[in-house]
Each structure stands twice: as structure tokens, then as C-alpha cells.
């Protein structure tokens, strides 16, 4: 029976995944179809579902809004990101009451004159203190302080201020938020265009003109001018063949252009119908308008954009990396239990879960590549996902050869940790945009980023294997001679892999730089970071080949490789200089420093004398025979 348990565990995991992939049915309003409507934002076509999720992540750090009863604290309703976006676009006065903003800094809460003790607040609660917040933000901006020079309070002020601007842009993306019934407003505007234009032309020619007609047209244009300046996504597609990015416009610009063409585009009329029916609670009318909008897109040749919207909306719902993260930590726990219980069934179950997680992880990577037609690594978010994928493969390979749970433990832990990093990076907004350093997608770029990131993955994996060696040896008596030798061989093999890929990836990066920037090497911080990884892996290999460091000291060397790799991966991007500078990220910087501190602490533990290690104390079962890890390897005889 025990031999079937791993298959049963994997089957249950697959069944859970299958059930979560089925989206819930819409009860009245067809929110899913509305969320699939394509728009242009951040230089790429994406569905409204992505706009909603990415915006709410920036505002609240979650993809839903939980509305609670102030008296009891119990949840009244939980709004999805898409439901929240519908309210923000069509029913702004209701959206203003939703606690969509997360504010952690107590001084910012005091600045906004909020009396309630909480971290989530509505725009209505924030609005009375916005003038003071704006004055403080202006003072910070005028001081021209870089993010790394700002105090925590100043950073919190600027972050809150920028999120408030984003929210107000979203509310005014379709119409001025104070306009409730949009359809009648468009009818009045369309009727005012012809007489208003005639009055304007007569005034220009010095002829008698109708001042009332001219004032009516100017009044309408004044309302839409704000939308033209501040609208967030470009929601109006053009009707020209070819569908270039320049054909898309925001609602305000399109309405102002209608004064010249004399006709309001059909997409705006359909969006206005969605606005009015949603506010009236008319689900049938809303669903009809959504269907007509999709039909208009299909009739005008927007089938690729419609398909893109459907595929990306499904990807958003699937949340494959979040689910893979859960499976990785479950596999890690199964493998750890197998050590304590000495149970082979738990170890094999952990391997089975890792396989399911890796298949899911791989599917997510491929899906992202197909969605955007790009290599797997284009920014920090995608690099975190790819590094986790690479470490998970290495873990399974080691488990295939050694069958002792070590590969599953390290692979599951690193897969989980890197996906946690990716999740936090997603809080900054859209994860599918290309960052500034990636100037051109070509063969050398694709091969460079993939290969060098595999080098990152392997270096991290070797470092985590070394951490496992230290933790087992120092804190427990479970590091036997056989275990120590196995871990030492694993670290050595993985470091060889890391050395090869980090070196080849760095060379490929030079070739790409030569094509893109006209020089092979320019001592850019990112280039220096890649070189540091190569040098450190080479140092480890030479120290082992030359037998000048003990096994324990080699483990300390591998652990310090984590510090170098983390700095080269994240740190150099936050220096604010060089062609790979992505900007200072305060939260990422704190986590980077915390990670480095933990690695240095483990490094100190690794260098402690063996008498402090539990596995080497008298009576411990470990290393009852054979050379200890603290003993220097015999030096080669002189020639």
C-alpha cells in the first residue's frame, strides 16, 4: 500500500489544481467577459482584468478588497479586482467608500487625519487630509531627494501620494467621475458638435455666430479635456486596418477628436451603455453591451487582441506560480518529515509533489512566453521565476541520483523562496513589461539571459546545499560521514554547472552588448556582478582542486556565494547607475540586506571549530570513521 501513497498524493495535488482552474460562474453581470476586453497600457495590449489586478496590487498589495463592518469587524463582502474596477470606472462614489488603500506608516495616517486604527482605508477617509499630503509630497519633490536618500516617512508619503494619483486616474479613465449618466451626456455632446463647429467657423471668419452653440461645445470639450490628460489605460481602439499602437487612444482624446470628425466612436457609446446599465443594476443591459463590444472588435479585425485578452485573463485566474509555491513548500515539508521519521514514503511523496509543482511552474513559464512572444527572462520578476524553476530541476536531478531527500528539501525551499520574491516584485505593477535595460529582443539577448540566469540558479542551489550541511552538522547529530560526503559532492557538481553557465552567459552578454551598445565590456555594475559570480565559483573550484581548504571551509565558501549572487542579481540594479539600473526599490533593499545578514550569520557558524558542532561531539553518531570535514585535505606532494 505504501508504494501507492506518492501517486495518491500527486493525484490529489493534480485534482486540486484542476478544480481551481475552473473559473466561477457569473451570477448576473458578465464580469469575466467584461474583464477580457482588451486595452493598451504600459506599451502592450492586455485585458481589463490585468489592469484591475495590477492596479489593486499597487494600491492594496492584494487582488481583492475586503469590506468589513466597522462595528463588528466581520467581513460584509469581498470584491474581486475586476468588481472593484467596475465600481471605480462606473460608480466612483461607491468605489470611494471601499478600503482599497493600504497605509502602514503611522505618521502618514496621522498626516491624513484618520482616527481609525487600521491599515486599510477608503478614498473617502483619506480625502480630507489630501491637501496636507500633497503639500508634504511637493516639499519632498522640490528637495530632489533620491529614493535611497529619503526617510521612511518621506518614502511612505510619496508612495501614498502616487497611489492616490493612480486611483484618480483610473476613476477618470472613461469619463469625468462627477458624470453619472454617460449615455445622455454623449447624446447632448453629439448634438452640440455640428452647430458648435459652425459657430466656431463663423467666428473665425468674422461672421455672425451663435454664441450659445459655441459655449455648449466648449463646455463639453472642457469636461473631456481632463479625461484626455489623466486617463489611465487607452481603452478606445482605432478602426484603421493594421491596428498599430498609435491607433489606440484614451476616452478623453477620442471624444475631443469627435469634435473634428463629427461622430463619436462606437466603442465609447458601448462603454457608456455599460456605465449606465451597471449603475442602474440592469445586468441584462450590461451583458448585452459587453457582447456588442466584443462583436464590434471582431468585426473590425481585433481577433488577435480578443484572443490575447482571453488567454491573459485565464492566466491571471490560474495563478500558477502561487499554486506552485504552495506545492513546493508542501514537498519541502514531506522531505523534512522523512528525515525525522526515517520514512521512505514521505520522501517519495515529496518528490512526487515537486514533480507536480515543476510541471505547473514550467507551464506558467511557457504560457508567459507565448503571451508576450518573448524570452523567459526579461525583468527581475521573470528572473525570479526562472531561477526557482532552475533550482527545482537541479533538486530533482540530485534526488534522482542520491535518493536521500536532500534534493527535494533544497529544491522545494529554493523554489518556494524565489516565487515569494516574485510575488513581492509583482506588487510594483505589470510584470510583463520590458525594463529599460532590455533594449532589443534578439538571439543573443535570449540566450544570454537564459544561460546566465541558469548560472544564478546553480550558484544559489550550491549555497543552499552548503547551508543544509551546516545546519545539520551544527544543530543536530544527523550529519553522518556518508551524508557529509554526499553533500560535498553535490555542492561540487552543482558549482561546476554554475561555473560553466555563469561564464558562458557572461560572454554571451558581452556579445549582445557589442551588438546593442557598440562595446563588448564596459565595467557596468551588472557586468561586474556577473564577473564576480564567475570569479567566486572559480575560487571555490580551485580551492577544492588544490585541496587547500577543508570540507567545512568549502561549505562556507559556497554560502558566501549566495551573498555575491544576491547582490549581482538585485543589488547592482538598485545602484542608480549603469545601463542595467532599474531604480531603487526600498522593500527589495531591506529584504536583500536581511538575506545577506542571515548568510553571514550562517557563514560564522560554518567557521566555528568542530567541537561546537553537535555532529562531532563525543557520542554523536556522525563521522565515527573517516576524515572529518574540518580536517584539511592532504596537500599534493611536491613535484
N, C-alpha and C positions, 0 to 999 in steps of 0.2 A: 504493500500500500504506500509506503514512504516514497518509493521511486516515482509515484504518480503525483505527489504533492507539488513539486515545482511546476509541472504542467498545469495543475489546477490553479495555482497562484497566478501564473501568467495568463491563463484563460479568464480568470476573474478580472485581472487588470485590463485585458482587451475588451471584455464585456462592459466594464465601467466606462472606458473610453468611447465605445460605440454608443452608449446611451447618452453621453454628454454631447456628442456631435450633432444630435438631432435638435434643431432649434425649437423653442416653444412656439406654439401656435398663437397668432394674434387673435385677441378676443373680438375687438370691434374695429379699431383703427389699424390699417395695414402698415404697421411701423417698419416691418422688415423691408417691404417694397420701397417705402419712403427712404430708408437708410441706404438702399442700393443706388439711389440717384447719384450719378457721377458729377463731380465738381472739380475745379482746378485750384490747387492750393500747394504751396511750397514747391512750385515748379513741376508738379506731377498730377495726373488725374487720379482721384481717389473718391470713394463713396462718402456720403454724408455720415455714415456710420463711423468711418475712421476720423472724420472731423470731430464728431461728438466725443469719441473715446479719448483722442489725443488732447483735446481742449480740457476735458474734465480731469484727466490725469494731471495736467498742469495746474488746474485750479484747486483740486481736492486731493490729489495723489491717489484717487480711486476711480473706477469706471462706473460708479453708481452713486446716487445721492440718497442717504437715509434720512428721512424726515421723522422726527420724534415728537412726542407730546411733551411740552415744556414742564408740565406738572408732574407727570409720572416717569418721564424718560423712556417710555416704551416706544418702539417703532410703529409709526402710523402707516407709512408707505415707503417702499424702496423704489426709486426711479432708476431705470437704466440710463446709460449715457444718451441713447437716442431719444428717450422720452424727455429727458432734460433739455436736449437741443430743440425739440419741437416746441416746448414751452418758451425757451429763450427766443426763438425766431417768431413765433406766432402769438404768444401770450406772455409778454415780457413782465407784466405786473405780477403774474403768478410766479414766474421764474425768480423774480427778485426776492421772494419770500423763502426760497429753498436754501438750505445751508450748504451752498456749493463751494465755499471758500474755507480752506484750512489755514489757520494762522497759529503758529506755535510760540512766537516770541511774545512774552507778557507785556513788554513795553510798547509794542506795536498795538496790542489790544487796548492798552490804556490810551495811546495816542488817538485811537479811533473812538474813544469814549464809550466802549462797550462794557457793560456792567456784568453781563452773564459770564460765568466761569465755564468755558468750553474751548474746543479747538476748531469747531466748525460753525461758521456764521453765514448769514444770508447777506445779500447786497443791501437789503433794506436796513439791516443792523449796521452795516459799515458806512452807508451813505452819509449820515450826519457828521462823521469825522473825516470825510474825504478831503475837505478843503485843507485841513491841517496836515493830512498825509501828503497831499500834493505839494504844499509848501516845503515840507521836510524833504521830499523827493527832489524838488527843484534845488534846494541847498546842496544836496549830495551831488547832483549832476553838475552844478556850477563849480564845485570843488574839483571836478575832473579826477576823481579817485578811481583807480583800477579796482576791480572786484577784490583782489587779494590785499588791497590796502584798506578796504572798508572794515568797520567794526561789525560784529554780529548784528547789532541793531540796525546799522545802515543797510546791510545786506537784506535784512528782513523787510525794511521799509521799501527798498527798490523792488524786491520780489513781489510784495503785496501790491504795490502800485502798478507794476507791469501786468499782473494777473487781472487787476480791475480793468485796465485798458483792454485787455483781450476779451473780457466778458462783455464790455460795452460795444466792442467791435462786432462780436457775434450777434448781440441783440439788434444791431442796426445793419445787418448784412442783407436783409431783404427790403426793409422799409424803415422809416423813422419809427422808433419804438412807440412814440405817442400816438401814431395812427393805429386805430383798431380795425376798422372795416377797410380793407385794402382794395377790394374789387370796386366799390363805388368811387374810391379816390382815383383809380385808374380810368374809370369811365369819364369822370369830370376832367381829368387831365387830357385825355384823348380828344374830348370835345373842345378843349381850350386851345389845342395846338394850331389848327388852321386859322381861326380868327386872330390868335396871338401873333402868328408868323406874319399875317397880312398887315397887322398894325405895326409890327417892327419894321417891315419893309417900307411901309408908307412913311414912318418917322425918319428912316434913313434917307429917303428920297425928298424929305422936306414937304411932304403932302399931309393933309389932314388924316388923323388916325384915331382909332378907338382906344382911348387910354385904359378903359376898364378891361378890354380884352388883353391888352399888353400886360397890365398888372396881374391879371389872373394867370397868365402863362408864367410870368416871372415868379409869382407866388409858388406855383407847383415846382418850378425848377429849383427854387431855394430849398424846398423840403428834400429834394432828391440829391442836392449837391453834397450834403453831409454823408449820405449813404455812399456816394461815389468816392469820397475821401477816406472813409473809415471802415467800409465793409470788409469782412474777413476773407471768406472764400470767394472765388469767381464762380458764380452759380449759373450764369447765363451763357450757354454755348452758342456759337455762331451758326449760321445756316449756309456758310460757304463750303464748297467741296474741299476736301483735304484736311479739314479740322486741325489747323495749326494752333499752337498755344496762344498766338496773338488774337485768335478769333474769340476766345473766351473773355468775358467781361463781368464786372460785378453789377448788381442790380441797379445801383445808382447811375453808373456810367451809361448803361444800356437805356435807362429811362431818359436821361438827358439827351442822348443821341436821337431818341424818338422825336424830339422837337425838330430835328432836321429832316428825318425821313418821313415823319407824319404818321408812323404806325408803331404801336407798342409790340415788341416781340411776343410771340405766343407763349414761350416758357414763363415769362413774368406773369402773364394772365393766369396761367395754370397754377403757379406758386401763390398768386393772390387768392385763387379759389381754395387752395389748401389752407391758407391762413384763415379765411372767413368761415369755412366749414369746420375747421378744428376748434375755433373759438366758440362756434355755435353748438359744438357737441354732435355735429352731423357726421357720423362715421361713414355712412353710405356716400355722401357727397365728397368727403375727403378721399375715400378709396377710389372713387371714380376719377377725381382729378389726378391722383397718383398714377392710375392706369393710363390716362390720356397723356401724361407727361412722358411715360416710357414709350408709348406709341409714337409720340412726336419725335423722340430721339431715334427710334428705329427707322421711322420714315425718312429722316434726314441723314441716314448713314452712320449713326453713332453706335452700331452694334458692338464694335470693339470696346468702346467705353462702357456700354451696358454690361458686357461680359466681365470687364475689369472690376466694375462695381460689385457684381455678384460674387466673384471669386474672392475679392478682398474682404467683403462683408462676411463670407463664410470663414475665411482665415481669422478674422477678428473674433468671431464667435467660438471657433475651435479652441483658441488659447493653448496651442500645442506645447509651447515652451513652459507655460505654467504647470501643465499636467505632467510633462516630462520631469520637471523639478520635483514634483511630489513623488513620482516613481523612483527617481534617483535616491532620494533620502530614505524611501522605504527599502530599497535594495541595500543601502549602506547599513541600515538597522538590522536587516536579516543577516548580513555578513558578520556584523559585530556579535549578534546573539550566537551565531555558530561558533565563534571563538570561545565564548564563555560557557556554552553548553556542550561544546565538542560534538555538535550535531551536523552531520553532513547534509541532511535535508534542508536545514536553514541556509547553508552555504549555496546549495544548488538553487534554492528558491530566490536567493539574492541575485544570482547570475541570470535567472530567467527574467526577473523584473528589470535588470539592467538591459537585457536584450530588447524588451518591450519599450523601455524608455529611449534606447538608442534608435530604434526604428521610428518612433514618434519624432524624436529630435531630428533625424535625417529627413523625414517627410516635411517637417516645418522648414528646414533649410532649403530644400528643393523648391517648395511652394513659394518661398520668398524670392528665390532666384527667377522663377518663371513669371511671377507677378510683375517684377520690375525689369526683367531681362538684363540682370547684372551679375557680376561675380558674387560668391557667398560673403565676401568681406569688403564692405565699402565704408564703414564708420565704426566707432567704438562699440556701439550696441551689437552690430553683426559680428565684430571680432570676439566679443564675449561669448556669443552663442557658438561661434566656430571653435573657440578654444575649448569650451566644455564638450563639444562633440568630439574633438580630437582626443582629449583626455579619457573620455568614456571608451573610445575604441582601444586605446592603449591598455586600459584596465581590463577589458575583455580578453585582449591578446595575452596579457600576463596570466590571467585566470585560466586561460586555455592550457598554458604550459605548466603552471605551478599548482593549481587547484587547491589553494590554501586560504582563499578569501581575501588575500591582500589586494589583488587587482580590483575586486568588487568594492572593497572599502574605499580605496583611493579614487577609483573611477566614479563611484557614486557620490563621494564627498565633493570632488572637484567639479563634476557635472552639476550638482546642486548649487555649489558656491558661485560658479560662473553664471548660471542662469539667474541667481539672485542679483548679481552685479548687473546683468542685462535688464532685469525688471526695474531696478532703480534708475538705470540710464533712460528707460522709456518714459520716466516721469518728466523729462525735458521736452516731450512733444513727439512729432512724427519720427519714427525710426527708419523710414525707408528713403529719406532724403540723402543726397550725397553731400559730404562735408567739403570744405574749401580745399583741402589738400589733394583731394582726388580730382584732378583736372581733366583727365581723359581716360575713358574706358577702352583699353586695348589689350592685346595679348600679354604684353609684358607686365602690365598692371595686374591683370587677373592672376597670372602665375606668381608674381612677386608676393602679393598679399596673402594668397593661399599658402604658399610654401613657408613664408616667414612666420605666419600665424601658427602653422603646424610646429615650427620650432619653438614658439612661445608655449604651446600646449605641452610639448615634451619636456621642456625645462621645468615648467610648473609641476608636471607629473613626477619627475625625478625628485623635486624638492619635497613633495608631499609624501613620497615613499620614504625619504630620509626622516621626515617628521614622525612617521609611523614607527620607524626604527627607534628613534629617541624616546618617544612616548612609551613604547612597550618596554624598552630597556630600563628607563629611569623610574617609571611609576609602577611597574609590575615585574613579576618574575617569569614572564612568559616568553622572553626573548631567548630562545634556545640557540645553541650553536648552529643548528640547521636553519632556523628562522633567520638568524643574522646573515648567514652566507647567502640565503635566497634573496633577502632584501638588498644585500650589497651587489649581487649580480643583476638584480632588476634595475637598480639605480645606474649601474654602469651601462647596461644595454640601452636604457632609455636616454641616457646622456649622449651616447654615440648617435642615436637617432636625432636628438636635439641639435647636436653639433652640425650634423650633415644638413639638416633643413634650415637652421638659422643662418649658416654660412651661404648656402645656395640661394636662400631667399634674399639675403642682403645683397648678393651680387646681382640678382635679377632686379632688385630695386634700383641699383646703380644704372643698369641698362635702361630701365624705364625713365629714370631721372635724366639720363643723357638725351633721350628722345623728347621728353616733355620740357625740360629746363635748360638743355644745352650743356650740361656737365654731369659727369659720372658720379662725382663725390664732392660735396660742398661743406662737410662738417656741420650739417644741420643737426639740431638736437635729436631728432628722431633717428637719423643715420648713426649718430654717436651711440644712441641707446641700443640699436641693433648690433653695432660693433661690440659693445660691452657684453652682450649676451654671448656672442661668438667667443670673445676672449675668455670669459668666465668658464664656459663649457670646455674650452681648450685647456684652461688651467686645471680643472678637475681631472681631465683625461691624462694630462702629463704627470700630475701628482700621483695618479694611480699607476700609470705605466712605469714611472720612475721609482715607485714604492718608497716615497719619501714622507707620506702621511699615513697615519693609522686608519683603520676602517672607520672608527668613530669620527676622526677629523675629516675624513672624506664626506661623511654624512653632514657634518657642519658646513662643509663647502657647498654641498648641494642645497642645503636650506638657505644659505645666503644667495644662491641663485634665484630664489623666489623674490628677494628684495630687488635684485637687479632687473629681473623680468617685469615686475610690477611697475617699477619706475620707468622702464623703457616703454612699456605698454601704455601707461596712463600719465605718469609724471611729466614726461617731456612735452606732452600735448598741452599742459597747463602752464608752461613757462611764458607763454605770450610772445614767443619769438620763433622764427623759423617758418618754413613752408608747410609744416605739419601742425602748427599751433591751432587748436580747436577752441581755445578760450578757457579761462579759469573756471573750474566747477567746484564750488565750496564744499558741497556734500561729498563729492568724489575725493576731494583732497583730504578731508577728515578720515574717510574710510581707508584711503591709501596710507596715511600716517599710522592709523591703528593697525593695519595689516603689517606694516614694516616693524612696528614695535613688538608685535607678537612673534614675528620671525626672529627678531634679535633676541628676545627672551628665550626662545627655543634654541637659538644658537649658543647662548650662555649655558643652558642645560646640557647641550651636546658636548661642550668642552669641559664639563665638570669631571673630576677624577672618577675612575670606575668604582671606587669604594662607596660612592654615594648612589650608585645605580642599584636598584633592588635586584635586578637580574644577576648581579655579581657579588652580592653579599653572601657571607657564609651560609650554607644550607640551601641557597637558591638552586633551582633545577637547571638554570641556564648555564651553558658553557662549562659543563662538567669535564669536557675534554676539548682538546684543540686550542689553537691560539685565540686569545680574547680580542675583541675589537679595539681595545685600547693599545694593544701591543704594536709597535712599529713593524711593518712588514720587512722581511730581510732584504737588505740592500744587495744589489748585484755585485759580484766580485769584480775587482779592478781588472782591466784587460792586461 
